[in-house]
Amino acid sequence: MAKKRKSSGPEDAVRRAAKEVTAVEQHWRAAGRPKSRKPPENYKYIDELAHLQFELIKLQEWIRLQGLRVAVLFEGRDAAGKGGVIKRITESLNPRVCRVVALGTPTERERGQWYFQRYVAALPTRGEMVLFDRSWYNRAGVEHVMGFCNDAEYQEFLRSCPIFEGMLVRSGIYLIKYWFSVNDEEQERRFQERIRNPTKRWKLSPMDVESRKRWVEYSKAKDVMFAHTDRNKTPWHVVNADDKKRARLNCIRHLLNQIPYQDMKPIEIELPPRQLDTGYRRPRKSTQRFVPQVY
């Protein structure tokens, strides 16, 4: 007597979906290290950016499939172009693999925690790259200069930060730190542009205005920070950001060189046939609320 076939339940559907996901993930093949390429002599910014963004997609797939953990820190002067670089990195990537962390002012509860605690919660897991739009270095910069932390907390940060970062690296995390440097005159020009342009006005916070008055104090704080935290295993990489477009290209190219990834080649995916229509009748359009076609 033939055995009865078990009915297909939710668990079977989940298993089938998992198999389909695995199959899609296998539609990439590694083809060795990418060939080194020098930019053309008279390169166009948009063409070079497109090339680098395609390389970022390969890096993303390598990180995901190999289960790497990558943390990239973006620090520097206000209006130095950190946000622009982050935007160009992420705009072609999967937000489930590459995410941006930009923490706000700590809450009362967070102020009572170990200083690094809220940043630890944002660190990457396997197969993930996290871009920190400002990071734990707030304590060595704005908090110290603006008096938001006392001297004992500041000195403790300078002592413990290299130890903390050493632990991250030993745990297998790729830790990459960028400092965006912009000269006084260029920062002033960008501040004035933000004041005049309503679409950029939100970028200019009261803290940015205050930092403009304390240019020298921030310079001193940066030099002390580098003296304590620029180590061989966790070095600072300075990006000359006087020219925004060049800074974007140089930073992305440097980032690609920090992680030994493979030249991931996409394999053609075969789409399954669409389900046959067995006579299903859809509701009338009049029962649905459509967005007005103004354009």
C-alpha positions in Angstrom: 0.0 0.0 0.0 1.4 3.4 -1.0 2.3 5.8 1.7 0.3 9.0 2.0 2.2 12.1 0.9 2.5 14.7 3.6 0.8 18.0 3.0 3.0 20.9 2.2 3.0 23.2 5.2 4.6 26.5 6.2 7.9 24.6 7.3 8.2 23.1 3.8 7.7 26.5 2.2 10.4 28.0 4.4 12.8 25.2 3.5 12.1 25.7 -0.2 12.7 29.4 0.1 16.0 28.8 1.9 17.1 26.5 -0.9 16.2 29.2 -3.5 18.2 31.8 -1.6 21.2 29.5 -1.4 21.0 28.9 -5.2 20.9 32.7 -5.9 24.0 33.2 -3.6 25.9 30.6 -5.7 25.4 32.7 -8.8 28.8 34.3 -8.2 32.2 32.8 -8.9 35.6 34.0 -7.7 38.1 34.7 -10.5 41.3 35.6 -8.6 42.4 39.0 -7.4 41.2 41.9 -9.5 43.7 43.2 -12.0 45.4 46.5 -10.9 44.2 49.4 -13.0 45.5 52.9 -13.3 42.9 55.6 -14.1 43.2 57.1 -17.5 45.2 60.3 -17.8 42.1 62.4 -18.8 39.6 60.4 -16.8 36.0 61.6 -16.2 34.8 61.7 -12.7 31.5 59.9 -13.3 33.2 57.1 -15.3 35.9 56.5 -12.7 33.2 56.5 -10.0 31.2 54.0 -11.9 34.2 51.7 -12.2 35.0 52.0 -8.4 31.3 51.3 -7.5 31.3 48.2 -9.6 34.4 47.0 -7.7 32.6 47.8 -4.4 29.8 45.4 -5.5 32.5 42.7 -6.0 33.9 43.5 -2.5 30.4 43.4 -1.1 29.8 39.9 -2.5 33.2 38.7 -1.2 32.4 40.0 2.3 29.0 38.4 2.3 30.0 35.0 1.0 33.2 34.8 3.1 31.5 36.0 6.3 34.0 38.9 6.8 33.4 41.7 9.3 34.4 45.2 8.2 34.1 48.4 10.2 35.1 51.7 8.4 35.3 54.9 10.5 34.8 58.3 8.9 36.1 61.3 11.0 37.3 64.8 10.2 36.5 68.4 10.0 32.9 69.6 9.6 32.0 70.0 6.0 35.0 68.0 4.9 32.9 65.7 2.7 32.5 62.5 4.9 28.8 62.2 4.1 29.4 62.5 0.3 31.9 59.7 0.3 29.6 57.4 2.4 26.8 58.2 0.0 28.8 57.2 -3.0 29.9 54.0 -1.4 26.5 52.9 -0.4 24.4 54.0 -3.3 25.2 50.8 -5.4 25.4 48.3 -2.5 22.9 46.1 -0.7 21.8 47.9 2.6 21.5 44.4 4.2 25.3 43.9 3.7 26.6 47.5 3.9 24.9 49.7 6.5 25.6 53.2 7.9 25.8 54.0 11.6 25.4 57.6 12.6 24.6 57.7 16.3 23.0 60.8 17.8 23.5 62.4 21.2 23.7 59.7 23.9 20.7 59.2 26.1 20.7 59.5 29.9 20.9 55.7 30.1 23.8 55.5 27.6 25.7 58.2 29.6 25.7 55.8 32.5 27.2 52.9 30.4 30.8 52.1 29.5 31.7 54.6 26.9 32.2 52.2 24.0 29.1 50.2 24.8 26.7 51.7 22.4 29.3 51.5 19.6 29.9 47.8 20.3 26.2 47.1 19.6 26.6 48.6 16.1 29.7 46.6 15.1 29.4 44.3 12.1 28.4 40.7 12.2 29.6 38.0 9.8 29.1 39.0 6.1 28.6 42.7 6.9 30.3 46.1 6.4 29.5 49.0 8.7 30.3 52.6 7.8 30.5 54.8 11.0 29.6 58.4 10.1 31.6 59.6 13.2 32.3 57.1 15.9 33.8 56.7 19.4 36.3 59.4 18.5 33.6 61.9 19.4 35.2 61.8 22.8 38.6 62.9 21.5 37.1 65.7 19.4 33.8 67.4 20.0 33.2 66.1 23.6 36.7 67.2 24.7 36.8 70.6 22.9 33.2 71.5 23.9 33.6 70.3 27.5 31.0 67.5 27.2 33.3 65.2 29.1 35.7 65.9 32.0 39.4 65.5 31.8 39.5 62.2 33.6 37.1 60.7 31.0 39.1 62.2 28.2 42.4 60.8 29.5 40.8 57.4 30.0 39.6 57.4 26.4 43.1 58.1 25.1 44.5 55.2 27.2 41.7 52.6 26.5 40.9 53.4 22.8 44.1 51.6 21.4 43.3 48.6 23.6 39.7 48.5 22.5 40.6 48.8 18.8 43.3 46.1 19.3 40.7 43.8 20.6 38.5 44.4 17.6 41.3 43.6 15.2 42.3 40.5 17.1 38.7 39.3 16.9 38.9 39.3 13.1 37.3 42.6 12.3 38.8 44.7 9.5 39.0 48.2 11.1 39.7 51.0 8.7 39.9 54.6 9.9 39.7 57.7 7.7 40.4 61.3 8.7 39.1 63.9 6.2 41.2 67.0 6.2 40.0 70.3 4.6 41.7 73.7 4.8 40.3 76.8 6.6 39.3 78.7 3.4 37.6 75.7 1.8 35.6 74.9 4.9 34.5 78.5 5.1 33.3 78.4 1.5 31.3 75.2 2.2 29.8 76.7 5.3 28.6 79.7 3.3 27.2 77.5 0.6 25.2 75.6 3.3 23.8 78.8 4.7 22.7 80.0 1.2 21.3 76.7 -0.1 18.0 75.6 1.6 18.5 72.0 0.6 21.9 71.9 2.5 21.0 74.1 5.4 20.2 71.1 7.6 23.8 70.0 7.3 24.9 73.1 9.3 24.2 72.4 13.0 24.8 74.8 15.9 27.7 72.5 16.8 29.2 73.1 13.4 29.0 76.8 13.8 30.6 76.6 17.3 33.4 74.4 16.0 34.2 77.0 13.3 35.1 79.4 16.1 37.4 76.8 17.7 39.5 75.8 14.7 42.8 75.8 16.6 41.4 73.8 19.5 40.1 71.1 17.2 43.5 71.0 15.4 45.2 70.4 18.7 42.7 67.8 19.8 43.2 66.0 16.4 47.0 66.0 16.9 46.8 64.5 20.4 44.3 61.9 19.2 46.6 60.8 16.4 49.6 60.6 18.8 47.7 58.1 21.0 45.6 56.1 18.4 47.6 56.0 15.2 49.1 52.5 15.6 50.6 50.1 13.1 47.6 47.7 13.3 45.0 50.4 13.6 46.4 53.3 11.6 44.7 56.6 10.5 44.5 57.2 6.8 44.3 61.0 6.0 42.2 62.0 3.0 42.9 65.4 1.4 39.3 66.6 1.0 39.9 70.1 -0.4 38.5 68.7 -3.7 35.4 66.7 -3.0 35.4 64.6 -6.1 39.0 63.6 -5.9 38.6 62.8 -2.2 35.7 60.4 -3.0 37.6 58.6 -5.7 40.8 58.4 -3.6 39.0 57.2 -0.5 37.0 54.5 -2.3 40.1 53.3 -4.2 42.0 53.1 -1.0 39.2 51.2 0.8 39.2 48.6 -2.0 42.9 48.0 -1.5 42.5 47.4 2.3 40.6 44.1 1.9 42.1 41.3 -0.2 38.9 40.4 -2.1 38.3 38.2 -5.2 37.2 39.4 -8.6 33.6 38.2 -8.3 31.9 37.4 -11.6 28.1 37.2 -11.8 26.8 34.1 -13.4 23.6 34.3 -15.5 20.5 33.5 -13.5 17.7 31.5 -15.1 14.3 32.9 -14.2 11.6 30.2 -13.5 8.4 30.4 -15.7 5.6 32.6 -14.4 2.7 30.9 -12.7 -0.2 30.1 -15.1 -3.4 32.1 -14.7 -6.1 29.7 -13.8 -9.0 32.1 -14.1 -8.4 34.3 -11.0 -10.4 37.5 -11.2 -8.8 40.6 -9.6 -10.8 43.2 -7.7 -12.0 46.2 -9.7 -9.7 49.1 -9.9 -12.4 51.4 -8.5 -12.0 49.6 -5.1 -8.3 50.7 -4.8 -6.8 54.1 -3.9 -4.4 55.1 -6.7 -1.8 57.9 -6.3 -2.9 60.8 -8.5 -0.9 61.0 -11.7 0.2 64.6 -11.5 3.3 64.1 -13.6 
